[in-house]
């Protein structure tokens, strides 16, 4: 079974057991790059029993459209996996998505070329270097087995090291 990338709010899936919806947060600066395509594809392979929701595929016309739609998207998620742009930074949108997901209690994880990683947090860039597209660096910890992450989705979001 392979992951389906896409599927915005209200997307229909085939009958059967509900598949967890995982939002793959990544900065807009990574959109339309080989880096983002590679990591989104990696997540689909690592979590083949999940529906991967890629914000780039949702194609919000403006930041305001994303801001208006985000609460509905978040409400339908089991987890959020985040990766940084090639320069290892994330933007303000990712910071807001991670903060909201943490508050909502969904399972959070990071992603890099080695696979799923424990998300330790993020570190804001010095104020003089911040832009809305590049505001922080992800802090990733130990690798997480995909089965452990999937179990965390069923157990309410807690991921054991």
C-alpha positions in Angstrom: 0.0 0.0 0.0 1.4 3.4 -0.8 0.8 6.8 0.8 -1.5 9.2 -1.1 0.0 12.7 -1.2 -2.5 15.5 -1.3 -6.0 15.4 0.0 -7.1 18.6 1.4 -10.0 19.1 3.8 -13.0 17.0 3.0 -10.9 14.6 0.8 -12.6 11.2 0.3 -10.7 8.0 0.8 -11.6 4.4 0.0 -13.8 2.5 2.4 -12.0 0.6 5.1 -10.0 1.3 8.2 -9.2 5.0 8.6 -5.7 5.8 7.6 -3.9 8.4 9.7 -3.5 11.8 8.0 0.1 13.1 8.4 0.8 16.7 7.4 4.3 17.2 6.1 5.2 20.7 7.2 8.0 22.3 5.2 8.9 25.9 4.4 7.6 27.6 1.3 11.2 28.3 0.3 11.5 24.5 -0.3 8.4 24.3 -2.5 9.1 23.1 -6.1 12.6 21.9 -5.2 14.2 18.5 -5.7 14.9 18.6 -1.9 11.2 18.8 -1.0 10.1 16.2 -3.6 12.7 13.8 -2.3 11.7 14.2 1.4 7.9 14.1 0.7 8.5 10.8 -1.3 10.7 9.5 1.5 7.9 10.1 4.0 5.4 8.3 1.8 7.8 5.3 1.7 8.6 5.4 5.5 4.9 5.7 6.4 3.1 3.7 3.7 -0.1 3.2 5.8 -0.7 6.9 6.2 -2.2 9.6 4.0 0.5 12.2 3.5 -0.9 15.7 3.2 1.6 18.0 1.4 0.8 21.7 1.8 2.5 22.5 -1.5 -0.2 20.3 -3.2 -3.0 22.2 -1.3 -1.9 25.3 -3.2 -3.3 28.1 -1.1 -3.4 31.2 -3.2 -2.3 33.5 -0.3 -0.9 33.4 3.2 -4.3 34.6 4.4 -6.0 31.7 2.6 -3.7 29.3 4.4 -4.3 31.1 7.8 -8.0 30.8 7.3 -7.9 27.1 6.2 -5.2 25.8 8.7 -7.5 25.2 11.7 -9.7 22.9 9.6 -6.7 21.1 8.2 -5.2 20.7 11.7 -8.5 19.3 13.1 -8.3 16.3 10.6 -4.7 15.4 11.3 -3.2 12.5 13.3 0.3 13.9 13.1 2.7 16.4 11.7 6.2 15.7 10.3 8.4 18.6 9.5 11.5 19.1 7.5 13.7 22.1 6.8 14.7 23.7 3.6 18.1 22.8 2.1 19.6 25.6 4.1 18.3 23.9 7.3 15.8 26.6 8.1 12.0 26.8 8.5 9.8 29.8 8.0 7.1 31.5 10.1 4.4 29.2 8.7 6.1 26.1 9.9 6.7 27.6 13.4 3.0 28.4 13.6 2.0 24.9 12.3 4.3 23.2 14.9 3.0 25.4 17.7 -0.6 24.7 16.9 0.0 21.0 16.4 1.8 20.8 19.8 -1.2 22.6 21.4 -3.6 20.2 19.7 -1.7 17.1 20.9 -0.9 15.6 17.5 2.2 13.4 17.2 5.2 15.5 16.0 8.3 14.3 14.3 11.1 15.6 12.2 12.4 14.3 8.9 15.8 14.4 7.2 17.6 12.3 4.7 18.1 9.6 7.3 14.4 9.2 8.0 12.1 10.1 10.9 13.7 11.9 13.8 12.6 13.0 17.2 11.6 16.7 17.0 13.4 18.5 19.9 12.2 21.9 18.9 13.5 24.9 16.9 16.0 27.7 17.5 15.2 31.1 16.3 17.7 32.7 14.0 19.4 36.0 15.2 16.8 38.8 14.7 18.9 40.5 12.0 18.8 37.3 9.9 15.1 36.5 10.2 12.6 36.7 7.4 9.1 35.2 7.3 10.5 32.4 5.0 13.6 31.7 7.2 13.1 32.3 10.9 14.4 29.3 12.7 16.5 26.1 12.6 15.0 22.7 13.4 16.5 20.8 16.3 16.2 17.1 15.5 17.1 14.3 17.9 17.4 10.5 17.7 15.9 8.5 14.9 12.4 7.2 15.3 11.3 3.8 14.0 8.3 4.3 11.7 6.4 1.7 13.6 7.0 3.7 16.8 5.6 6.8 15.2 2.6 5.0 13.9 2.0 3.6 17.4 2.3 7.2 18.8 -0.6 8.2 16.5 -2.8 5.6 18.1 -1.6 6.4 21.6 -2.4 10.1 21.6 0.8 11.6 20.3 3.4 10.6 22.8 6.6 9.3 21.1 8.9 7.2 23.3 12.6 7.7 22.6 
